[in-house]
Amino acid sequence: MKFSRLAGLIPLPELTVVLVTALIVLGARTLRDAGRLPFARRFGNVRQAEEEYALQAERQRARLIASCIVFAIISIPHILRLVPPNGVYGFRTAATQSNRAIWYQANAFSGWALLVASAIGATTLLILPTTAKRWLVWAAFLVPVFGALAASSVYLTGLIDSPPF
């Protein structure tokens, strides 16, 4: 498959915005949090600083689990094929925007993939130990989501190559 054909299938502007935003947020939080523990002794109680850090980690985990629930809710209208072609909500590519049949099939598959990714992510986040590193918690959330996006792109490629209609 040529790169130009693949570029038409993946919504690159949206993907770029999401990745840049995620990197900025993670970078800012890392810089903010990096200054806390090395200077914990200066504030007196090291145990108190470690407990505060653990509490922040649990809040982050709870927010990611809530995000999984939101993704699951967002995917249901696509699974039920209730969302018509639009420019805001759905698996939007040039191929899905130009053909209604492909739109509904690709978005139904994408909805199922996102629902499964949400379930996997939430379950993984729940069973990870509380001492898990921050990068591992984020990976438990992001890897299934990007896997769903990749699977949806592969499915869309198959729809375009051999249309069932």
Secondary structure, DSSP 8 states (H G I E B T S, - for coil): --HHHHHHHS-HHHHHHHHHHHHHHHHHHHHHHHTTSTTGGGGS-HHHHHHHHHHHHHHHHHHHHHHHHHHHHHHHHHHTT---S-SSSS---HHHHH-HHHHHHHHHHHHHHHHHHHHHHHHHHHHS-TT--HHHHHHHHHHHHHHHHHHHHHHHHHHHHS---
